[in-house]
Each structure stands twice: as structure tokens, then as C-alpha cells.
Amino acid sequence: MSHPKINNCIIKIVGLLGVYDNTSRVDFQKKLRKNNKYSEDNRPEIVKVSETFSKDPAALLKDQYYPEFRDIMYFKSNENKELLCRRFICKQKQSISLIKKKEGIINQLPIIITQCEIYLFTDQISLFSLQIEVDKSNWNFDFLSDLNYVSRNFDSNTNEKMSSDKNKAWHEWISENYLQNEKLRGEKVKADEYSGSKFKVFTAIDCDLQTGNFDKYLYDLGTSSPLKSADGQGDYVPHRDYFSFLMKNKVSYFNNWEALCLFDSFTAIGSEFLGSPDDINTWSYTYFRIYLFQLFFKYNLYRYNSDLHDNTVKLRNHFEKFLNNYNLSHISFNFLPNEMFNKIGEALHLDEELNTFQNRINRISSAIQEEKQSRTNALLQFVSVLGGLGSVMPVFDGLSLAQKYLGWSNGVFYTLLVLILLSIALVVLAFLMPAQVKKIKKNIFSKKSDL
């Protein structure tokens, strides 16, 4: 059985950079600008449609998206003093081949990186994306399936050799050629603690596939399974319950395309939905950044969960600031962007993880507050005891006068003094710790009843 013909495709991968405070972000920006490869992406470029007509995508974005979202993902806000995201773009093309090994057979997958975008979120996890172009001669499902599998793995080999004559790993090649040698893997790489071993893959494929037959290709590509797995062939055939479970994350609003959002991938397949430059721009620019924003939110929730016990009070303050800036319920005046935004959030379980984290931090905060209150109560009790000691001197003076006039011996004097002090101590303890005194009395009476 042959696969349908592919008419167009969009492939992007998303990876994590480090967490940059304002100082380190500025330093990294200087590194990006140093070789003039990168420029700051402050707003969409005006597109020249013809000699007499130019189109301004920024005007369309202003008409469609709320300021909170478009200022983060598309514009440079002039109103917000704290710039929530700085974006940089490099359009320098580079060719590379990724290597797939299977059962002793080595296949090279030639690709061209046409664009790298870097998203720097101050005090949060920053992201980057690479846009991958495939030669039209390789526009077929077998090639794209292999590329989908290999391009998401950090440690996939490239055809570029190292000094040791070993093939350079995919993540190393990306760091050297597009990220100014910022490492993506290693013991001292903070982002490596949250990223796992895979990049996230955004794929949109326009093909001659009839409506209603998208599910199997969505599953195979979205889960990076061998082709025809969802069709019941091979060693990786999914159970029908698992298949149905994943299909709940499907985005389906029109007959000519459907999409499947999973944690590691966003895959769209359809017919005649990438036919024009406007269609391609909508998916590769607008919808892609919706997916990227939700990934950013997901990764930072995971980061806050992981760092929860480091400095809870400080982390809680940072988290509240994070929510104030980035926890958006709606992003657009229109139906479809909001639905995609919410559906991607559901697929990534954002609300579930957010509620879990808030419950955890509330419990820990309550425990910290109770511990502080306990220490405060102990201090107050100590101060009360010290205050009670001040009443000993009048008692001592009174007993001294009584001893002088009544002729008490020292034995009688000190016996009365001890009894009076014990009585005062018991009264103070009963006032300060009524629960403990009640418990002691209960134990004493229970022992008497046993006798």
C-alpha cells in the first residue's frame, strides 16, 4: 500500500535553553549580535505582495490577538516596562544530514536549517526553535517519518565529523552553529534537568489524503512510531484503548485538516490547507507560536515543581509573578486561536499540573507558617515565664518578714517557699499549656481508677 502524495510540509523542532536573569539575558543577547547573524524580532515584517501593494501582518495580529499575548510572542511592548520576552531570529541557512541506523543499515537524511528563533524569557526557561526544510524529492511519508524520529533525539548523529573522527551529535551541532555554544546537555546544564532527551517536533503536512483518514498518520507521526503501526502492522501496534486515549488530544474543527497534540509533538495533517503563502505563514508563524507558548508554560511549571524545596518563600513569590505575566485564559478575539490554545493546554495537562503545584506550595507554605507560629508561641511562653519569675521576690520578702516575726526555722521557711513557688508554676503552666495540663490530669485520674 503506497502512501498519499505530499504537496507541502512544515517541520520545526523546539528545545530548551537556560534560565536567564536580566544580566545574563543581556550578556547572551550581546553574544547573539556579535557575529551579526541574529536580529531582534520586534514585530512581523511588512510583506511586499506586488509593486503597488504591501501587506502588514502586524495589523492583522492586532486585530486578532489580545495585547497580553501578542506583546509576548509577536511584538515588543512599549507600554510594559518589564519586557516579558525578547525574540531573536537568524535566517542563515545551513545544510546538514542526520543519520538513522536501523538493523545495520545507515541512512542519511539531508536537510536544510532555514531559520533559528530564540525566545528569551527573563527569569524563566528560555526556548529556541529550528525550521527544517526538506528537498521536494524527499517529500514522502517514509522520509518524513524517519526525519521525525531522528530530529527529535538529542543524541542522533550528524554527518559532520569531530576531531576524534566520531560523528558529531545533533545537539552539539545545534549549539555550535546556532546557539553560540550554549550547551544543551551536561551535568552543569540546568535546562537539561527539565528537557529529557528529546526536542519537541511541530509538523504540518499537506497531502492527497481523503477526509476522515487522518487519524492513523497522526498517531504514527505524533508518537514517532513506524508507519502503519496504527494500521495494525509491525511490532508497535497500539492497543485500541491507548489509541483512543491519545485521539482525545486531537484538534479537529474543519474537514480538510486535523491535528494531534502530545507532549513531545504537535502534528497536523490535511489536504489543501498549506496551499498559499498566507496558509504557510499562519501555521509556521502564528499557530506554531501558540504551541511554543504553551510548551514554555509547561516547562516552567515542571521547573517550579522540581525546585519547590530549594527556597519555598522566594520560589512562591517568583511563581506568583510568573502567573501574573503568563497565565492567560484567552489569547484572541477569534474562535480558532482560542480553541487551539485551550486544546494544546488540555493535551499538555497544564491546568492539572498548575493545580497540583498550587496545592503543594500552599501545603508547604502552611507548614512553614505553622512552624513560625510555633516558634513565636514558644518565645511568648518563655517571656511569660520570665515575667512570672518577677513575682518570686515579693513572695520571698513576705516570707522573710513572717520568719522574723513568727520565729520560723530555715526548714519551715524554705518548705513554704518551695510550695508557694510550685503553686505559682502550676498556675502559669495551666494558663500557658492548658491542653498538656489536661492530658496530665487525665492520665493521673485514669491511673487512680485502675488502682
C-alpha positions in Angstrom: 0.0 0.0 0.0 1.5 3.3 -1.1 1.3 6.5 0.9 -0.5 9.6 -0.3 1.4 12.2 -2.2 2.8 15.1 -0.1 2.2 18.6 -1.5 3.9 20.7 1.2 5.2 20.4 4.7 6.4 22.4 7.7 8.8 20.9 10.2 10.2 22.7 13.3 11.9 21.5 16.5 11.8 23.2 19.9 14.5 23.0 22.5 15.2 24.4 25.9 17.9 27.0 26.8 18.9 28.0 30.3 17.1 30.2 32.8 18.4 33.8 32.3 18.1 36.6 34.8 18.2 40.2 33.4 22.0 40.4 33.5 22.7 37.0 31.9 20.0 37.7 29.3 21.7 40.9 28.2 25.1 39.1 28.0 23.6 36.4 25.8 22.0 39.0 23.6 25.4 40.6 23.0 26.8 37.2 22.0 23.9 36.7 19.5 24.5 40.1 17.9 28.3 39.8 17.9 28.5 38.0 14.6 25.5 39.8 13.0 23.7 36.5 12.4 20.8 37.4 14.7 18.5 40.4 14.6 15.8 41.2 17.2 12.3 40.2 16.2 10.2 43.2 17.4 7.2 42.8 15.1 6.3 41.0 11.9 7.9 42.3 8.7 5.8 44.0 6.1 5.4 41.7 3.1 5.6 43.1 -0.4 2.8 41.4 -2.3 3.3 43.3 -5.6 4.8 46.5 -6.8 1.8 48.5 -5.8 0.6 46.6 -2.7 2.3 45.7 0.6 0.8 43.8 3.4 1.3 44.5 7.1 0.9 41.2 9.2 1.2 43.3 12.4 -2.1 44.9 11.7 -3.8 41.5 11.3 -2.2 40.3 14.6 -3.5 43.4 16.4 -7.0 42.7 15.1 -6.9 39.0 16.2 -4.9 38.7 19.4 -5.1 40.2 22.9 -2.3 42.6 23.8 -1.0 40.4 26.6 -0.3 37.5 24.2 0.9 39.4 21.1 3.3 41.5 23.2 4.9 38.3 24.5 5.0 36.4 21.2 4.9 38.8 18.3 5.6 42.4 19.4 7.9 44.5 21.5 5.7 46.2 24.1 6.3 49.9 24.5 3.9 50.1 27.4 5.2 47.4 29.6 8.4 48.5 31.3 9.2 44.8 32.0 9.7 43.2 28.7 8.4 39.7 29.1 10.1 38.1 26.2 12.9 39.1 23.8 13.0 37.3 20.5 15.9 36.9 18.1 15.9 35.4 14.6 18.7 34.0 12.4 17.9 33.3 8.7 21.3 32.0 7.8 20.8 28.7 6.0 22.9 25.6 6.8 22.9 22.1 5.3 23.4 19.0 7.4 22.5 15.3 7.2 21.0 13.4 10.1 21.9 9.7 10.3 19.4 6.9 11.0 20.7 3.5 11.9 18.4 0.5 11.8 19.3 -3.2 11.7 22.8 -2.4 10.5 21.5 -0.1 7.7 22.7 3.5 7.7 20.5 6.1 6.0 21.5 9.8 5.7 18.6 12.3 5.8 19.7 15.6 4.2 18.0 18.7 5.5 18.5 22.5 5.4 18.1 24.6 8.5 16.4 27.8 7.1 15.8 29.7 10.4 16.5 29.7 14.1 14.5 31.6 16.6 15.5 32.3 20.2 12.9 33.3 22.9 14.5 34.8 26.0 12.1 35.0 28.9 13.7 36.8 31.8 13.9 34.7 35.0 12.1 31.8 33.2 13.2 28.9 31.0 14.1 30.2 27.5 13.4 28.3 24.3 14.7 28.1 20.7 13.3 26.6 17.5 14.8 25.4 14.2 12.9 25.4 11.0 13.8 22.4 8.8 13.4 22.4 5.0 13.3 19.2 3.1 14.1 18.9 -0.6 11.0 18.2 -2.7 12.5 15.0 -3.9 12.2 13.7 -0.4 8.6 14.8 0.1 7.3 11.4 1.0 6.0 9.8 4.2 8.9 7.4 4.6 11.5 10.1 4.6 9.4 12.4 6.9 8.7 9.6 9.3 12.4 8.9 9.6 13.2 12.6 10.0 10.5 13.0 12.6 12.1 10.2 14.6 15.7 11.2 14.3 15.4 15.0 14.6 13.7 14.8 18.0 16.5 12.9 19.6 19.4 14.9 21.2 22.0 12.3 20.5 21.2 11.5 16.9 24.3 11.5 14.8 25.1 14.0 12.0 27.3 13.5 9.0 29.8 16.1 10.4 32.9 14.6 12.0 34.6 15.6 15.2 38.4 15.7 15.8 38.2 12.2 17.1 36.7 11.1 13.8 33.3 10.4 15.5 30.1 11.8 14.2 29.0 15.0 15.9 25.8 14.7 17.9 22.7 16.6 16.7 22.5 18.7 19.9 26.2 19.6 19.7 25.9 20.7 16.1 22.9 22.9 17.0 24.8 24.5 19.9 27.9 25.3 17.8 26.1 26.6 14.7 23.1 28.5 16.2 23.3 28.9 19.9 26.7 30.5 20.4 28.0 27.3 22.1 25.3 27.3 24.8 25.3 23.6 25.8 22.0 21.7 25.8 23.3 18.6 27.7 25.6 18.0 30.6 25.8 17.9 34.4 26.0 21.6 34.9 23.4 22.5 32.3 20.3 23.5 34.2 17.9 23.1 31.2 19.0 19.5 30.8 17.2 18.7 34.1 13.9 19.6 32.6 14.2 18.7 28.9 14.6 15.0 29.0 16.4 13.6 25.9 14.1 14.9 23.1 13.3 18.0 21.3 9.7 18.8 20.6 8.6 18.5 17.0 6.0 20.6 15.2 4.9 19.1 11.9 2.3 20.1 9.3 1.8 18.0 6.2 -0.4 18.8 3.3 -1.1 15.7 1.2 -3.6 13.9 -1.0 -5.4 12.2 1.8 -9.1 11.9 1.9 -11.1 13.5 4.8 -11.6 11.0 7.7 -8.4 9.1 7.1 -6.1 11.3 9.1 -6.0 9.5 12.5 -3.6 6.7 11.6 -1.0 9.1 10.2 -1.5 11.5 13.1 -0.7 8.6 15.5 2.3 7.2 13.6 4.0 10.6 13.2 2.9 12.1 16.5 4.2 9.2 18.5 7.2 8.7 16.2 6.1 5.1 15.5 6.9 3.2 12.3 4.4 3.9 9.6 1.4 1.7 9.5 1.6 0.9 13.2 -1.8 2.4 13.8 -3.0 0.3 10.8 -2.1 -2.9 12.7 1.2 -3.7 11.1 4.6 -4.2 12.7 5.9 -4.6 16.3 4.5 -1.3 17.7 0.7 -1.7 17.1 -1.1 0.3 19.7 -3.9 -1.1 21.8 -7.2 0.3 20.8 -7.7 1.8 24.3 -4.4 3.6 24.1 -5.1 4.8 20.6 -8.5 6.1 21.6 -6.9 7.8 24.7 -4.4 9.7 22.5 -7.0 10.7 20.0 -8.8 12.6 22.7 -6.0 15.2 22.2 -7.0 15.7 18.6 -7.7 19.2 17.3 -10.4 18.9 14.6 -12.5 21.8 13.5 -12.5 21.6 9.7 -12.9 18.8 7.3 -9.7 19.4 5.4 -7.2 19.1 8.3 -6.8 17.6 11.8 -4.0 17.9 14.4 -2.8 15.8 17.3 -1.1 17.5 20.2 1.1 15.4 22.5 3.8 16.4 25.0 6.6 15.6 22.6 4.9 16.7 19.4 2.3 18.7 17.5 1.3 17.1 14.2 -1.2 18.4 11.7 -2.2 16.5 8.5 -4.7 17.6 5.9 -5.5 18.3 2.3 -5.1 21.8 0.7 -4.5 23.6 3.9 -0.9 24.7 3.1 -1.7 25.9 -0.4 -0.8 29.6 -0.2 1.9 31.7 1.4 -0.7 33.0 3.8 -1.6 29.5 4.9 2.0 28.5 5.4 2.6 31.7 7.4 -0.4 31.0 9.6 0.9 27.6 10.6 4.6 28.2 10.7 4.4 31.6 12.4 1.1 32.1 14.2 -0.1 28.6 15.3 3.4 27.5 15.9 4.0 30.3 18.5 0.8 29.3 20.2 2.1 25.8 20.6 5.5 27.2 21.7 4.0 29.4 24.3 2.1 26.5 25.9 5.3 24.5 25.9 7.0 27.4 27.7 4.3 27.4 30.3 4.5 23.6 30.7 8.3 23.6 31.1 8.2 26.3 33.7 5.5 24.5 35.8 7.7 21.5 35.8 10.7 23.6 36.8 8.9 25.2 39.7 7.7 21.8 40.9 11.3 20.5 40.7 12.7 23.4 42.7 9.9 23.6 45.2 12.0 22.8 48.3 15.1 24.9 47.5 13.7 28.2 48.8 9.9 27.9 49.1 9.1 31.5 50.1 11.3 33.0 47.4 10.0 30.5 44.8 6.4 31.3 45.7 7.0 34.9 45.0 8.6 34.1 41.7 5.8 31.8 40.8 3.1 34.4 41.6 4.9 36.8 39.3 5.1 34.1 36.6 1.4 33.5 36.8 0.6 37.2 36.7 2.6 37.6 33.5 2.0 34.4 31.6 -1.2 32.6 32.9 -3.6 33.6 30.1 -7.1 32.2 29.8 -7.7 33.6 26.3 -5.4 35.0 23.7 -7.6 36.0 20.8 -10.7 37.8 19.7 -11.4 34.9 17.3 -12.6 31.4 17.9 -9.9 29.1 16.4 -6.8 30.5 18.1 -8.5 30.3 21.5 -9.6 26.8 20.8 -6.2 25.7 19.7 -4.6 27.4 22.7 -7.0 25.6 25.1 -6.8 22.3 23.3 -3.0 22.3 23.4 -3.2 23.2 27.1 -5.5 20.3 27.7 -3.2 17.9 25.9 -0.2 19.1 28.0 -2.3 18.8 31.2 -1.5 22.4 32.1 -4.5 23.0 34.5 -3.8 19.7 36.2 -0.2 20.4 36.8 -0.9 24.0 37.8 -3.5 22.9 40.4 -1.1 20.2 41.7 1.7 22.8 42.2 -0.5 25.3 43.8 -1.8 22.7 46.3 1.8 21.6 47.1 3.1 25.2 47.6 0.0 26.0 49.7 0.6 23.0 52.0 4.3 23.8 52.3 3.6 27.5 53.0 1.0 26.5 55.6 3.6 24.2 57.3 6.2 27.0 57.3 3.6 29.4 58.7 2.7 26.9 61.5 6.3 26.4 62.3 6.8 30.1 62.5 3.7 30.4 64.7 5.0 27.6 67.0 8.3 29.4 67.4 6.5 32.6 68.2 4.3 30.9 70.8 7.4 29.3 72.4 9.1 32.7 72.6 5.9 34.2 74.2 5.8 31.4 76.7 9.4 32.0 77.6 8.8 35.7 78.1 5.7 34.9 80.3 7.9 32.6 82.4 10.4 35.3 82.9 7.7 37.7 83.8 6.4 35.1 86.3 9.8 34.9 87.9 9.5 38.6 88.8 6.7 37.7 91.3 9.1 35.5 93.3 10.8 38.4 95.0 7.7 39.8 96.8 6.9 36.2 98.0 10.4 35.8 99.3 10.3 39.2 101.0 6.9 38.4 102.6 8.1 35.0 103.9 11.3 36.6 105.3 9.2 39.1 107.3 6.9 36.2 108.6 10.0 34.2 109.6 11.4 37.2 111.5 8.2 37.9 113.5 7.0 34.3 113.9 10.4 32.8 114.6 10.2 30.1 111.8 13.2 27.9 111.3 15.0 27.8 108.0 13.5 24.4 107.2 9.9 25.7 107.6 10.8 28.9 105.7 12.2 27.1 102.6 9.5 24.4 102.7 6.8 27.1 102.4 8.8 29.0 99.7 9.1 25.8 97.6 5.3 25.0 97.9 4.3 28.6 97.0 6.6 28.6 94.0 5.3 25.2 92.8 1.8 26.5 93.1 2.6 29.6 91.0 4.4 27.5 88.4 1.4 25.1 88.2 -1.0 28.1 87.7 1.3 29.6 85.0 1.6 26.2 83.2 -2.1 25.6 83.3 -2.6 29.0 81.7 0.1 28.7 79.1 -0.4 25.0 78.2 -4.0 24.0 79.1 -4.0 21.0 76.7 -0.9 19.5 78.2 -2.1 20.0 81.8 -5.5 18.5 80.9 -3.7 15.5 79.4 -1.6 15.0 82.6 -4.7 15.3 84.9 -6.5 12.7 82.7 -3.5 10.3 83.0 -3.3 10.7 86.8 -7.1 10.1 87.3 -7.0 7.1 85.0 -4.2 5.6 87.0 -6.1 6.1 90.2 -9.2 4.4 88.8 -7.0 1.5 87.8 -5.9 1.2 91.4 
